[in-house]
Every structure is written in structure tokens, then in C-alpha cells.
Amino acid sequence: MDGLQRLLRVRERPIEEIDMKINASKTVSMRIGPVYRSDAKCASLTLSNGAQLVWLDTCKYLGVYFVRGRYFRCAFEDAKKKFFHHSMQFIAKLAVLPPRRWL
């Protein structure tokens, strides 16, 4: 992971030049691609301020969960669960409303 650490350092410089910082609590790392192995441990990535980035199995971005693995995958189970939950709530509210009388 030496190359990835160097790439992170190169990309950090322009960000620091405009007085911005990378938020380590919101920045994560995932491994996706043909060299992926589930048993491999990845070296930790360190920012210039000493904060370490964590490696995750899944991460949520704009409501979509990305899953690590040999191929790029998205997990939609959470979105489906929320959709059906809210649909059932809506239907339940319709069922208890009295019918409207039209004039």
C-alpha cells in the first residue's frame, strides 16, 4: 500500500494549499477489484495530521451502500426495507381514514 499512501499525500497537498483539511472521521477506504482477497489485511493509511483512515466492508454514500469485493457491487437491502416500511405505513393510514363524501 505504499503507492496508495503516496497518492494520498500528493492529493492532500492541493487541499491544504486552499486551507482545507480531509476529515478522517468521514473518510474511509474500501478495497474493490481483481486483486481483492477477503483474508488480506491492508496497511493503514495515514493523513498528514496523523489521523488514520479506516478500512470498511461497506460504506454508505448518497443513500447507496457500496460493498467491498472482487467486483463493484451495491447493496439495496436497506433501501428496499425502508421503501416497504413507508409504503405499509401509507397504506395503513389510508385504511383507517373514513370515506369522503362528495357534494
Buried (B, 14 or more C-beta within 10 A) or exposed (E): EEEEEEEBEEEBEEEEEEEEEBEBEEBBBBBBEEEEEEEEEEEEBBBEEEBEBEBBEBBEEEEEBBBBBEEEEEEEEEEEEEEEEEEEEEEEEEEEEEEEEEE
